[in-house]
Amino acid sequence: MKKFKGKALSTKMDKTVVVEVEHYRVHPIYGKRVKIKKKYYVHDEMGVKEGERVIFGETKPISKTKYWKIIERSKDDSVKK
C-alpha cells in the first residue's frame, strides 16, 4: 500500500480534499535537485482544514478521480492561518 505525506490545499468540495505532495529528483543532465509537486484528490471523512499536513494511502476507486483516502493528520507540521 502506497502512503504519502502532503499539505491540504483545497477543502471546498464535499468529502474531498486536494493534497499537494512535494519530492525531489536529480536532474539527469545538470545533476541539480529539482522540486516536483503533484496534486492528489483524496477522500476525507475527518474534516481536514486547509493548510494541515495529512498522511494518505491508496484505496479502491471511490470516484473517477479519487482513489486515495486520508489515514491520519500529521500532528507536528500543522500550519496555522
N, CA, C and O atoms as a GROMACS GRO file, in nm:
protein
  324
    1MET      N    1   0.084  -0.118   0.000
    1MET     CA    2   0.000   0.000   0.000
    1MET      C    3   0.088   0.124   0.000
    1MET      O    4   0.174   0.139   0.086
    2LYS      N    5   0.066   0.212  -0.095
    2LYS     CA    6   0.142   0.336  -0.103
    2LYS      C    7   0.089   0.437  -0.003
    2LYS      O    8  -0.032   0.447   0.016
    3LYS      N    9   0.179   0.512   0.061
    3LYS     CA   10   0.142   0.618   0.152
    3LYS      C   11   0.222   0.742   0.118
    3LYS      O   12   0.339   0.732   0.082
    4PHE      N   13   0.158   0.859   0.130
    4PHE     CA   14   0.224   0.986   0.103
    4PHE      C   15   0.192   1.085   0.214
    4PHE      O   16   0.089   1.074   0.280
    5LYS      N   17   0.282   1.182   0.232
    5LYS     CA   18   0.257   1.294   0.321
    5LYS      C   19   0.241   1.418   0.234
    5LYS      O   20   0.314   1.437   0.137
    6GLY      N   21   0.144   1.502   0.271
    6GLY     CA   22   0.122   1.621   0.190
    6GLY      C   23   0.049   1.729   0.267
    6GLY      O   24   0.013   1.711   0.384
    7LYS      N   25   0.027   1.841   0.199
    7LYS     CA   26  -0.040   1.956   0.257
    7LYS      C   27  -0.175   1.976   0.189
    7LYS      O   28  -0.183   1.974   0.066
    8ALA      N   29  -0.280   1.994   0.269
    8ALA     CA   30  -0.414   2.015   0.214
    8ALA      C   31  -0.423   2.155   0.153
    8ALA      O   32  -0.403   2.254   0.222
    9LEU      N   33  -0.454   2.162   0.024
    9LEU     CA   34  -0.464   2.289  -0.045
    9LEU      C   35  -0.607   2.342  -0.049
    9LEU      O   36  -0.631   2.460  -0.022
   10SER      N   37  -0.701   2.256  -0.083
   10SER     CA   38  -0.839   2.300  -0.101
   10SER      C   39  -0.934   2.201  -0.034
   10SER      O   40  -0.920   2.080  -0.050
   11THR      N   41  -1.030   2.254   0.042
   11THR     CA   42  -1.131   2.171   0.106
   11THR      C   43  -1.271   2.214   0.066
   11THR      O   44  -1.366   2.194   0.142
   12LYS      N   45  -1.286   2.272  -0.051
   12LYS     CA   46  -1.414   2.329  -0.094
   12LYS      C   47  -1.514   2.224  -0.141
   12LYS      O   48  -1.634   2.250  -0.143
   13MET      N   49  -1.468   2.106  -0.180
   13MET     CA   50  -1.557   2.001  -0.226
   13MET      C   51  -1.610   1.921  -0.108
   13MET      O   52  -1.552   1.923   0.000
   14ASP      N   53  -1.722   1.852  -0.129
   14ASP     CA   54  -1.782   1.772  -0.024
   14ASP      C   55  -1.708   1.640  -0.010
   14ASP      O   56  -1.705   1.560  -0.105
   15LYS      N   57  -1.648   1.615   0.106
   15LYS     CA   58  -1.574   1.492   0.138
   15LYS      C   59  -1.455   1.468   0.046
   15LYS      O   60  -1.413   1.354   0.028
   16THR      N   61  -1.400   1.574  -0.011
   16THR     CA   62  -1.282   1.563  -0.096
   16THR      C   63  -1.186   1.676  -0.062
   16THR      O   64  -1.226   1.790  -0.042
   17VAL      N   65  -1.057   1.641  -0.056
   17VAL     CA   66  -0.952   1.738  -0.028
   17VAL      C   67  -0.848   1.727  -0.138
   17VAL      O   68  -0.815   1.617  -0.182
   18VAL      N   69  -0.797   1.841  -0.184
   18VAL     CA   70  -0.687   1.842  -0.279
   18VAL      C   71  -0.559   1.852  -0.196
   18VAL      O   72  -0.540   1.948  -0.122
   19VAL      N   73  -0.471   1.753  -0.210
   19VAL     CA   74  -0.347   1.747  -0.132
   19VAL      C   75  -0.229   1.757  -0.226
   19VAL      O   76  -0.225   1.690  -0.329
   20GLU      N   77  -0.132   1.843  -0.190
   20GLU     CA   78  -0.012   1.860  -0.270
   20GLU      C   79   0.105   1.788  -0.203
   20GLU      O   80   0.130   1.805  -0.084
   21VAL      N   81   0.175   1.706  -0.281
   21VAL     CA   82   0.291   1.631  -0.233
   21VAL      C   83   0.414   1.683  -0.304
   21VAL      O   84   0.415   1.695  -0.426
   22GLU      N   85   0.519   1.713  -0.228
   22GLU     CA   86   0.647   1.759  -0.284
   22GLU      C   87   0.752   1.650  -0.267
   22GLU      O   88   0.759   1.586  -0.163
   23HIS      N   89   0.833   1.631  -0.369
   23HIS     CA   90   0.951   1.547  -0.356
   23HIS      C   91   1.059   1.598  -0.450
   23HIS      O   92   1.032   1.682  -0.536
   24TYR      N   93   1.178   1.549  -0.434
   24TYR     CA   94   1.293   1.596  -0.511
   24TYR      C   95   1.345   1.485  -0.602
   24TYR      O   96   1.345   1.368  -0.566
   25ARG      N   97   1.390   1.526  -0.719
   25ARG     CA   98   1.457   1.436  -0.813
   25ARG      C   99   1.584   1.504  -0.861
   25ARG      O  100   1.592   1.626  -0.862
   26VAL      N  101   1.680   1.425  -0.900
   26VAL     CA  102   1.805   1.479  -0.955
   26VAL      C  103   1.787   1.494  -1.105
   26VAL      O  104   1.745   1.401  -1.173
   27HIS      N  105   1.820   1.614  -1.157
   27HIS     CA  106   1.809   1.639  -1.300
   27HIS      C  107   1.909   1.550  -1.374
   27HIS      O  108   2.025   1.542  -1.334
   28PRO      N  109   1.866   1.483  -1.482
   28PRO     CA  110   1.954   1.386  -1.547
   28PRO      C  111   2.079   1.446  -1.611
   28PRO      O  112   2.181   1.377  -1.620
   29ILE      N  113   2.074   1.570  -1.656
   29ILE     CA  114   2.190   1.629  -1.723
   29ILE      C  115   2.271   1.715  -1.628
   29ILE      O  116   2.393   1.702  -1.620
   30TYR      N  117   2.203   1.804  -1.554
   30TYR     CA  118   2.274   1.902  -1.472
   30TYR      C  119   2.308   1.853  -1.332
   30TYR      O  120   2.394   1.911  -1.266
   31GLY      N  121   2.243   1.748  -1.287
   31GLY     CA  122   2.275   1.693  -1.156
   31GLY      C  123   2.218   1.772  -1.040
   31GLY      O  124   2.246   1.740  -0.924
   32LYS      N  125   2.139   1.875  -1.067
   32LYS     CA  126   2.081   1.957  -0.961
   32LYS      C  127   1.951   1.892  -0.912
   32LYS      O  128   1.879   1.830  -0.989
   33ARG      N  129   1.923   1.907  -0.783
   33ARG     CA  130   1.797   1.857  -0.727
   33ARG      C  131   1.684   1.951  -0.768
   33ARG      O  132   1.693   2.072  -0.751
   34VAL      N  133   1.577   1.893  -0.820
   34VAL     CA  134   1.463   1.969  -0.868
   34VAL      C  135   1.340   1.929  -0.784
   34VAL      O  136   1.313   1.811  -0.766
   35LYS      N  137   1.267   2.030  -0.734
   35LYS     CA  138   1.146   2.005  -0.657
   35LYS      C  139   1.030   1.975  -0.750
   35LYS      O  140   1.005   2.051  -0.844
   36ILE      N  141   0.961   1.866  -0.726
   36ILE     CA  142   0.846   1.827  -0.806
   36ILE      C  143   0.723   1.824  -0.717
   36ILE      O  144   0.726   1.765  -0.609
   37LYS      N  145   0.615   1.888  -0.762
   37LYS     CA  146   0.490   1.893  -0.688
   37LYS      C  147   0.382   1.821  -0.767
   37LYS      O  148   0.376   1.833  -0.889
   38LYS      N  149   0.298   1.746  -0.696
   38LYS     CA  150   0.186   1.677  -0.760
   38LYS      C  151   0.064   1.689  -0.670
   38LYS      O  152   0.075   1.683  -0.548
   39LYS      N  153  -0.053   1.706  -0.733
   39LYS     CA  154  -0.178   1.719  -0.658
   39LYS      C  155  -0.257   1.589  -0.667
   39LYS      O  156  -0.264   1.525  -0.772
   40TYR      N  157  -0.317   1.551  -0.555
   40TYR     CA  158  -0.400   1.432  -0.547
   40TYR      C  159  -0.537   1.470  -0.492
   40TYR      O  160  -0.548   1.556  -0.405
   41TYR      N  161  -0.641   1.406  -0.544
   41TYR     CA  162  -0.776   1.420  -0.488
   41TYR      C  163  -0.794   1.307  -0.387
   41TYR      O  164  -0.787   1.190  -0.422
   42VAL      N  165  -0.819   1.345  -0.262
   42VAL     CA  166  -0.820   1.248  -0.152
   42VAL      C  167  -0.956   1.251  -0.083
   42VAL      O  168  -1.011   1.358  -0.058
   43HIS      N  169  -1.008   1.133  -0.052
   43HIS     CA  170  -1.136   1.121   0.020
   43HIS      C  171  -1.114   1.159   0.166
   43HIS      O  172  -1.020   1.112   0.229
   44ASP      N  173  -1.204   1.245   0.218
   44ASP     CA  174  -1.187   1.300   0.353
   44ASP      C  175  -1.314   1.280   0.433
   44ASP      O  176  -1.419   1.336   0.398
   45GLU      N  177  -1.307   1.202   0.541
   45GLU     CA  178  -1.418   1.188   0.634
   45GLU      C  179  -1.382   1.246   0.770
   45GLU      O  180  -1.464   1.244   0.862
   46MET      N  181  -1.260   1.298   0.786
   46MET     CA  182  -1.211   1.352   0.913
   46MET      C  183  -1.237   1.501   0.930
   46MET      O  184  -1.228   1.552   1.041
   47GLY      N  185  -1.268   1.570   0.822
   47GLY     CA  186  -1.288   1.714   0.830
   47GLY      C  187  -1.157   1.791   0.836
   47GLY      O  188  -1.140   1.877   0.924
   48VAL      N  189  -1.067   1.763   0.747
   48VAL     CA  190  -0.937   1.830   0.741
   48VAL      C  191  -0.955   1.974   0.695
   48VAL      O  192  -1.040   2.002   0.611
   49LYS      N  193  -0.875   2.066   0.750
   49LYS     CA  194  -0.882   2.207   0.712
   49LYS      C  195  -0.765   2.240   0.620
   49LYS      O  196  -0.666   2.168   0.615
   50GLU      N  197  -0.778   2.351   0.546
   50GLU     CA  198  -0.671   2.393   0.455
   50GLU      C  199  -0.544   2.423   0.533
   50GLU      O  200  -0.548   2.483   0.640
   51GLY      N  201  -0.431   2.380   0.478
   51GLY     CA  202  -0.302   2.406   0.539
   51GLY      C  203  -0.252   2.295   0.630
   51GLY      O  204  -0.135   2.296   0.668
   52GLU      N  205  -0.338   2.201   0.666
   52GLU     CA  206  -0.296   2.091   0.754
   52GLU      C  207  -0.215   1.989   0.676
   52GLU      O  208  -0.236   1.968   0.556
   53ARG      N  209  -0.124   1.925   0.746
   53ARG     CA  210  -0.046   1.816   0.688
   53ARG      C  211  -0.121   1.686   0.712
   53ARG      O  212  -0.172   1.662   0.822
   54VAL      N  213  -0.129   1.601   0.610
   54VAL     CA  214  -0.200   1.475   0.621
   54VAL      C  215  -0.116   1.362   0.566
   54VAL      O  216  -0.025   1.383   0.486
   55ILE      N  217  -0.147   1.242   0.610
   55ILE     CA  218  -0.089   1.120   0.556
   55ILE      C  219  -0.204   1.045   0.490
   55ILE      O  220  -0.307   1.021   0.553
   56PHE      N  221  -0.187   1.008   0.363
   56PHE     CA  222  -0.294   0.938   0.292
   56PHE      C  223  -0.238   0.819   0.217
   56PHE      O  224  -0.120   0.814   0.182
   57GLY      N  225  -0.326   0.722   0.195
   57GLY     CA  226  -0.287   0.598   0.128
   57GLY      C  227  -0.387   0.559   0.023
   57GLY      O  228  -0.497   0.614   0.016
   58GLU      N  229  -0.349   0.462  -0.059
   58GLU     CA  230  -0.435   0.423  -0.169
   58GLU      C  231  -0.547   0.331  -0.120
   58GLU      O  232  -0.532   0.260  -0.021
   59THR      N  233  -0.657   0.334  -0.192
   59THR     CA  234  -0.774   0.253  -0.162
   59THR      C  235  -0.842   0.216  -0.294
   59THR      O  236  -0.795   0.255  -0.401
   60LYS      N  237  -0.951   0.143  -0.285
   60LYS     CA  238  -1.024   0.111  -0.407
   60LYS      C  239  -1.082   0.240  -0.466
   60LYS      O  240  -1.104   0.336  -0.391
   61PRO      N  241  -1.109   0.246  -0.594
   61PRO     CA  242  -1.161   0.369  -0.654
   61PRO      C  243  -1.295   0.410  -0.592
   61PRO      O  244  -1.388   0.331  -0.583
   62ILE      N  245  -1.301   0.537  -0.548
   62ILE     CA  246  -1.422   0.592  -0.488
   62ILE      C  247  -1.501   0.668  -0.593
   62ILE      O  248  -1.624   0.666  -0.591
   63SER      N  249  -1.432   0.734  -0.683
   63SER     CA  250  -1.496   0.804  -0.794
   63SER      C  251  -1.400   0.806  -0.911
   63SER      O  252  -1.300   0.734  -0.911
   64LYS      N  253  -1.428   0.888  -1.011
   64LYS     CA  254  -1.344   0.894  -1.131
   64LYS      C  255  -1.202   0.941  -1.098
   64LYS      O  256  -1.105   0.891  -1.155
   65THR      N  257  -1.189   1.037  -1.006
   65THR     CA  258  -1.058   1.094  -0.974
   65THR      C  259  -1.004   1.056  -0.838
   65THR      O  260  -0.887   1.079  -0.810
   66LYS      N  261  -1.087   0.999  -0.751
   66LYS     CA  262  -1.044   0.969  -0.614
   66LYS      C  263  -1.018   0.821  -0.594
   66LYS      O  264  -1.108   0.739  -0.606
   67TYR      N  265  -0.892   0.787  -0.563
   67TYR     CA  266  -0.860   0.653  -0.520
   67TYR      C  267  -0.754   0.659  -0.409
   67TYR      O  268  -0.668   0.572  -0.399
   68TRP      N  269  -0.764   0.764  -0.327
   68TRP     CA  270  -0.680   0.785  -0.210
   68TRP      C  271  -0.769   0.819  -0.093
   68TRP      O  272  -0.876   0.878  -0.110
   69LYS      N  273  -0.726   0.782   0.028
   69LYS     CA  274  -0.805   0.807   0.148
   69LYS      C  275  -0.713   0.856   0.259
   69LYS      O  276  -0.601   0.806   0.273
   70ILE      N  277  -0.759   0.954   0.337
   70ILE     CA  278  -0.678   1.007   0.447
   70ILE      C  279  -0.668   0.903   0.557
   70ILE      O  280  -0.769   0.848   0.601
   71ILE      N  281  -0.545   0.877   0.601
   71ILE     CA  282  -0.520   0.782   0.708
   71ILE      C  283  -0.514   0.854   0.841
   71ILE      O  284  -0.576   0.812   0.939
   72GLU      N  285  -0.437   0.964   0.845
   72GLU     CA  286  -0.427   1.042   0.969
   72GLU      C  287  -0.378   1.182   0.940
   72GLU      O  288  -0.321   1.211   0.835
   73ARG      N  289  -0.402   1.269   1.038
   73ARG     CA  290  -0.349   1.405   1.032
   73ARG      C  291  -0.212   1.403   1.095
   73ARG      O  292  -0.191   1.340   1.198
   74SER      N  293  -0.119   1.471   1.033
   74SER     CA  294   0.015   1.482   1.088
   74SER      C  295   0.015   1.589   1.195
   74SER      O  296  -0.027   1.702   1.168
   75LYS      N  297   0.059   1.558   1.314
   75LYS     CA  298   0.046   1.650   1.428
   75LYS      C  299   0.156   1.754   1.436
   75LYS      O  300   0.133   1.862   1.491
   76ASP      N  301   0.273   1.726   1.383
   76ASP     CA  302   0.389   1.815   1.403
   76ASP      C  303   0.396   1.931   1.306
   76ASP      O  304   0.448   2.036   1.344
   77ASP      N  305   0.348   1.918   1.183
   77ASP     CA  306   0.368   2.021   1.080
   77ASP      C  307   0.240   2.097   1.046
   77ASP      O  308   0.229   2.148   0.935
   78SER      N  309   0.145   2.107   1.137
   78SER     CA  310   0.021   2.177   1.102
   78SER      C  311   0.050   2.327   1.087
   78SER      O  312   0.119   2.386   1.170
   79VAL      N  313  -0.004   2.386   0.982
   79VAL     CA  314   0.017   2.527   0.951
   79VAL      C  315  -0.104   2.605   1.000
   79VAL      O  316  -0.217   2.570   0.968
   80LYS      N  317  -0.081   2.710   1.077
   80LYS     CA  318  -0.191   2.791   1.129
   80LYS      C  319  -0.214   2.910   1.039
   80LYS      O  320  -0.120   2.970   0.988
   81LYS      N  321  -0.341   2.945   1.019
   81LYS     CA  322  -0.376   3.061   0.937
   81LYS      C  323  -0.411   3.178   1.024
   81LYS      O  324  -0.443   3.286   0.974
   0.00000   0.00000   0.00000
